[in-house]
Amino acid sequence: MAAAFNDVKLMNDLKDGARRPIPLTAAVLMLALNAGLSFAQVPGPAGAPHPPTEAVEIKLDTVTVQRGDLQQTVEAVGKLQFHHFADVNVQVAGQIKEVLCAVGDAVQEGKPVMEISPAVRAESNLAQMARLRAELADQQAQTDFAELQFKRQTQLKAQNATREESVESSRMNLASARARVDSINAQIQQLEATLKFDEESSRHRQVPAPLSGTVVAVNARPGQTVSVGQAGPPLMRIADLSQMTVQARVAEVDVTRLKRGMTANFQTPGYPGRTWSGKLRQVIPVPADGTGEQGKQTFYNVLFEVDNPEQELMSGMSTQVQFIVAQAKDAVLLPANLLGKRDAAGMYQVNVVNLERRIVVRKVKIGLRTTQQAQVLSGLEAGEQVLVGPVPTPALLPKPVAPAAAP
């Protein structure tokens, strides 16, 4: 309403131009009206209009291209286990007399870890040997007599002085006597082997450690009767803790990307912030137990070793493993979410804001890529600014602001 009133007043003043001079501001307003322009005015506290609002420069959202290291990894979970261990078992049957070490003790290869009392019956075996030798002597005498009888019957037969039945009977008695001699000799040989074994067993009263390491399990107790090759848990287990094995479970969609010798890093909750490394040794070519059946996802066990000189890592610790499939050092990096679709030439298009605050379209070539970052092989340099989001319309591009007119 105020603007309309001013327009009417100005027209009246123009008709009465000879009566008084036209102010400068009124003349400018008249020229603006003739040009078909209008200015939005907001009443001030006293009803006076504000001056026209100047254009505001638009702030562009950009990301700075940086340099850094990039890795493509395969993630997996796993467990630590012993790499080199041996079980202690007895070589002869007997009764455990004493257990010389406990879980956690360090032992040396060849040093005794257990004492047993071998279950040998040397005295009874020796007595049986004496009896067999006496039987052998008696049977040998009977054999000699049977031979004489057979010779005599053979001579008489040649002179037709005996019957054929007597000759055959003497022949049978001789063969029977010789068979009994052979039987007794076999028993003597068997008993000799037993006596030799008993003698060797008496020398194995002490059970030695099969390797140098740490005792990690003991299932033996004094007074326990043991035998060679008995079923059940080992009497004792000794492990070399200077090196551990990580057994990681890798999904079938990722296991084909793994190769022998690639670097594997892992962390464990027991040591927050620390990372251990090893080299992939083996991918077990059969599914892990309990996977791949009845619709379950298939996993494969992957093994690698890690040095453990301070014996900080222990069997059974859980691990979060990263197998490094590929990596780039000191590469030009760009957030992966700024990349759209590749064109036919395999290039990506990004919008770069140059030093003049102008937006320039660039074609970039990408190398390694993760879910968060991508390696730029060409098209960008570290320090350049890449626009985030769509390109503003020309009407919204920043324009220089005209200096305010002097009052």
C-alpha positions in Angstrom: 0.0 0.0 0.0 2.9 2.3 0.8 4.5 1.6 -2.6 1.2 2.3 -4.4 0.8 5.6 -2.5 4.3 6.6 -3.5 3.6 5.8 -7.1 0.5 8.0 -7.2 2.3 10.8 -5.4 5.2 10.6 -7.8 2.9 10.9 -10.8 1.3 14.0 -9.3 4.7 15.4 -8.7 5.6 14.8 -12.3 2.5 16.7 -13.5 3.5 19.5 -11.2 7.1 19.4 -12.2 7.3 23.1 -12.7 6.1 23.8 -9.2 9.0 22.1 -7.3 12.2 20.1 -8.2 12.2 16.2 -8.2 14.4 14.5 -5.5 17.2 12.3 -6.7 15.8 9.1 -5.1 12.4 9.7 -6.7 14.1 10.1 -10.1 15.8 6.7 -9.7 12.6 5.1 -8.6 10.8 6.5 -11.7 13.5 5.0 -14.0 13.1 1.6 -12.3 9.4 1.7 -12.9 9.8 2.6 -16.5 12.1 -0.4 -16.9 9.5 -2.8 -15.4 11.5 -3.7 -12.3 10.3 -4.0 -8.7 12.0 -4.5 -5.3 10.6 -6.4 -2.5 10.6 -4.3 0.6 10.0 -5.3 4.2 8.7 -2.7 6.6 11.3 -1.8 9.3 10.5 -1.1 12.9 9.3 2.4 12.0 7.6 1.3 8.7 10.6 2.4 6.5 11.6 -0.1 3.8 14.9 -2.0 3.9 17.3 -1.8 1.0 17.3 -4.6 -1.6 19.0 -7.9 -0.4 22.3 -8.7 -2.0 23.1 -12.1 -3.7 24.6 -14.6 -1.2 27.5 -16.8 -2.3 26.7 -20.5 -2.2 29.0 -22.8 -0.2 30.1 -25.9 -2.1 30.4 -29.2 -0.3 33.8 -30.7 -1.3 36.2 -33.5 -0.3 40.0 -33.1 -0.5 41.8 -35.8 -2.5 44.5 -37.3 -0.2 47.4 -39.7 -0.3 47.5 -42.9 1.9 47.7 -46.7 2.0 44.9 -48.8 0.8 44.3 -52.6 1.3 41.8 -55.0 -0.1 41.2 -57.6 2.7 39.2 -60.8 3.4 37.8 -60.7 6.9 37.4 -63.9 9.0 37.2 -65.0 12.6 39.4 -67.7 14.1 41.1 -69.4 17.1 44.6 -69.8 18.2 45.9 -73.3 18.7 49.2 -75.1 19.3 51.4 -75.4 16.2 53.9 -78.1 17.5 53.0 -80.5 20.3 53.5 -84.1 21.3 51.7 -86.5 23.6 53.5 -88.5 26.3 52.6 -92.2 26.4 54.3 -95.2 28.0 56.3 -97.8 26.1 55.6 -100.6 28.5 52.7 -101.6 30.6 52.9 -100.9 34.3 51.9 -98.7 37.1 52.6 -94.9 37.3 54.9 -94.4 40.3 55.4 -90.6 40.1 54.5 -87.6 37.9 57.4 -85.3 37.8 55.8 -82.1 36.3 52.6 -80.1 36.3 50.7 -78.0 33.8 52.7 -74.9 32.9 56.1 -76.4 33.7 58.9 -76.0 31.1 60.6 -79.3 30.2 63.5 -80.3 28.0 63.5 -83.0 25.4 64.8 -86.3 26.8 64.3 -85.3 30.4 62.1 -87.6 32.5 58.5 -86.4 33.1 57.1 -89.6 34.7 58.2 -92.7 36.5 56.5 -96.1 36.2 56.9 -99.6 37.6 56.8 -102.0 34.7 54.5 -105.0 35.0 57.2 -107.7 34.4 57.2 -111.2 35.7 60.9 -112.0 35.4 61.0 -114.7 38.1 58.1 -116.7 36.9 59.3 -116.4 33.3 62.7 -117.7 34.3 61.1 -120.6 36.2 59.0 -121.5 33.1 62.2 -121.4 31.0 63.9 -123.9 33.3 60.8 -126.2 33.1 60.8 -126.0 29.3 64.4 -126.8 29.0 63.9 -129.9 31.2 61.0 -131.0 29.0 63.1 -130.5 26.0 65.9 -132.7 27.4 63.4 -135.5 28.2 61.7 -135.2 24.9 65.1 -135.3 23.1 65.9 -138.6 24.9 62.6 -140.0 23.8 63.3 -138.9 20.3 66.7 -140.6 20.3 65.1 -143.9 21.5 62.4 -143.6 18.8 65.1 -143.3 16.2 66.8 -146.5 17.4 63.6 -148.3 17.4 62.9 -147.2 13.9 66.3 -148.3 12.7 66.0 -151.7 14.3 62.5 -152.3 12.7 63.9 -151.2 9.4 66.7 -153.8 9.6 64.4 -156.6 10.7 62.1 -155.7 7.8 64.9 -156.1 5.4 65.5 -159.7 6.8 61.7 -160.4 6.8 62.0 -160.8 10.6 59.2 -158.4 11.6 55.8 -157.3 10.5 55.0 -154.2 8.4 52.8 -152.9 11.2 55.7 -152.8 13.6 57.8 -150.8 11.1 55.1 -148.2 10.6 54.4 -147.9 14.3 58.1 -147.1 15.0 58.1 -144.6 12.2 55.1 -142.8 13.7 56.6 -142.8 17.2 59.7 -141.1 15.8 57.8 -138.5 13.9 55.7 -137.7 17.0 58.8 -137.4 19.2 60.5 -135.0 16.8 57.3 -132.9 16.6 57.2 -132.6 20.4 60.8 -131.5 20.4 60.0 -128.8 17.8 57.0 -127.6 19.9 59.1 -127.3 23.0 61.8 -125.3 21.1 59.1 -122.9 19.9 57.9 -122.3 23.4 61.5 -121.7 24.5 62.0 -119.1 21.7 58.8 -117.3 22.7 59.8 -117.2 26.3 63.2 -116.0 25.4 61.6 -113.0 23.6 59.5 -112.3 26.6 62.5 -112.4 28.9 64.3 -110.0 26.6 61.3 -107.7 26.5 61.1 -107.8 30.3 64.8 -106.8 30.5 64.2 -103.9 28.1 61.1 -102.9 30.1 63.1 -102.7 33.3 65.1 -100.0 31.6 62.1 -97.8 30.9 61.1 -96.9 34.3 61.5 -93.2 33.4 59.3 -91.7 30.7 61.2 -89.0 28.8 59.8 -85.8 27.2 59.4 -86.1 23.5 60.2 -82.4 22.8 61.2 -79.2 24.6 58.3 -77.0 25.5 55.6 -76.4 28.1 53.3 -79.0 29.8 49.8 -78.0 28.7 47.8 -81.1 29.9 48.3 -83.8 32.5 46.0 -86.8 32.8 48.3 -89.1 34.7 48.3 -89.7 38.4 50.4 -91.9 40.7 49.1 -95.4 41.1 47.4 -95.4 37.7 47.8 -98.6 35.7 48.8 -98.0 32.1 49.3 -100.0 29.0 50.8 -99.6 25.6 48.4 -98.0 23.1 45.6 -97.5 25.6 42.6 -95.5 24.5 41.5 -92.2 26.0 43.3 -88.9 26.4 47.1 -88.8 26.5 48.8 -89.1 29.8 50.6 -85.8 29.2 50.8 -83.2 26.4 53.8 -80.9 25.8 53.6 -78.0 23.4 56.2 -75.6 21.9 54.6 -72.2 22.6 57.2 -70.1 20.7 55.0 -70.4 17.7 51.2 -70.6 17.4 48.8 -71.5 14.6 45.7 -69.4 13.7 42.8 -71.4 12.3 40.5 -69.0 10.6 37.0 -69.8 9.1 36.6 -68.2 5.7 33.4 -68.1 3.7 33.3 -69.9 0.4 32.7 -66.6 -1.5 36.0 -65.3 -0.2 38.2 -68.4 0.1 39.0 -68.5 -3.6 40.8 -65.1 -3.3 43.3 -66.5 -0.8 46.7 -67.7 -1.9 49.6 -69.4 -0.1 52.1 -67.0 1.3 49.9 -63.9 1.5 50.1 -61.7 4.6 47.5 -62.3 7.3 47.0 -59.8 10.2 44.9 -60.5 13.3 43.9 -58.9 16.6 42.6 -60.6 19.7 40.4 -59.1 22.5 43.0 -59.9 25.1 45.4 -57.3 23.7 43.4 -54.3 22.4 45.2 -52.2 19.8 47.9 -54.8 19.0 48.3 -56.6 15.7 50.1 -59.8 14.9 51.1 -60.9 11.4 51.9 -64.2 9.6 51.9 -65.8 6.2 49.1 -68.0 5.0 50.3 -71.7 5.0 47.4 -73.8 4.0 43.7 -73.7 2.9 42.1 -77.0 4.0 40.3 -78.2 0.9 37.2 -79.6 2.7 34.4 -77.7 4.5 34.8 -77.0 8.2 32.9 -79.2 10.5 29.2 -78.4 10.8 29.1 -76.1 7.7 27.7 -76.6 4.2 25.0 -79.0 5.3 21.2 -78.6 5.2 21.3 -75.1 3.8 24.1 -73.8 6.1 26.7 -71.5 4.7 30.0 -73.2 3.8 33.2 -72.2 5.5 36.8 -73.4 5.0 39.6 -73.6 7.6 42.7 -71.5 6.7 45.9 -71.9 8.7 48.9 -69.6 9.3 51.6 -69.4 12.0 52.6 -66.5 14.1 55.7 -66.1 16.2 55.1 -66.0 20.0 58.5 -65.4 21.6 57.1 -63.9 24.8 54.4 -66.6 25.0 51.7 -63.9 25.2 49.3 -65.7 22.9 47.5 -68.7 24.3 45.6 -71.6 22.8 41.9 -70.9 22.4 42.1 -67.1 22.1 39.7 -65.7 19.6 41.0 -63.7 16.6 39.7 -61.2 14.1 41.7 -61.9 10.9 42.4 -59.8 7.8 44.0 -61.5 4.8 45.6 -58.9 2.6 44.5 -59.7 -0.9 46.0 -56.5 -2.5 47.5 -53.3 -1.3 48.8 -49.9 -2.6 51.3 -47.7 -0.7 51.1 -43.9 -0.8 48.3 -43.9 -3.3 45.9 -41.1 -4.4 42.7 -41.9 -2.5 39.1 -40.8 -3.1 36.0 -41.8 -1.1 34.3 -44.6 -3.0 30.8 -43.1 -2.6 31.8 -40.3 -5.0 32.1 -42.8 -7.8 29.1 -43.5 -10.0 28.9 -46.0 -12.8 31.8 -46.8 -15.1 31.5 -45.8 -18.7 32.3 -48.0 -21.7 36.0 -47.2 -21.3 36.0 -48.2 -17.7 36.4 -44.6 -16.4 34.5 -42.7 -13.7 33.3 -39.1 -13.9 33.8 -36.7 -10.9 33.3 -33.0 -10.6 36.3 -31.0 -9.5 36.1 -27.5 -8.0 39.1 -25.5 -9.3 40.9 -22.6 -7.7 38.5 -20.1 -9.5 35.6 -21.9 -7.8 34.5 -23.3 -11.1 33.2 -26.9 -11.5 35.2 -29.0 -14.0 34.3 -32.5 -15.1 37.1 -35.0 -14.9 37.5 -38.6 -16.0 39.4 -40.8 -13.5 40.8 -44.3 -13.7 40.4 -46.4 -10.5 42.6 -49.2 -9.3 42.1 -50.9 -5.9 38.7 -50.3 -4.3 37.1 -51.0 -1.0 33.7 -50.1 0.4 35.1 -46.8 1.7 38.0 -45.7 -0.5 39.3 -46.1 -4.0 42.8 -45.8 -5.5 43.0 -43.1 -8.3 45.4 -44.1 -11.0 44.9 -41.0 -13.2 42.7 -37.9 -13.4 43.2 -36.5 -10.0 46.0 -35.2 -7.8 46.4 -35.0 -4.1 45.0 -31.7 -2.7 42.3 -31.2 -5.3 38.7 -30.6 -4.3 36.0 -32.9 -5.5 32.4 -31.8 -5.3 30.0 -33.9 -3.2 26.5 -34.2 -4.5 24.9 -32.9 -7.7 26.2 -29.9 -9.6 24.3 -26.7 -8.7 22.1 -25.1 -11.4 23.6 -21.9 -13.1 21.2 -19.7 -11.2 22.6 -21.0 -7.9 26.3 -20.7 -8.8 28.1 -18.1 -6.7 28.3 -14.6 -8.2 30.4 -11.6 -7.2 28.6 -9.2 -4.9 28.4 -5.6 -6.1 29.8 -3.0 -3.6 27.2 -1.0 -1.8 26.4 2.6 -3.2 27.6 5.5 -1.2 24.8 7.3 0.6 
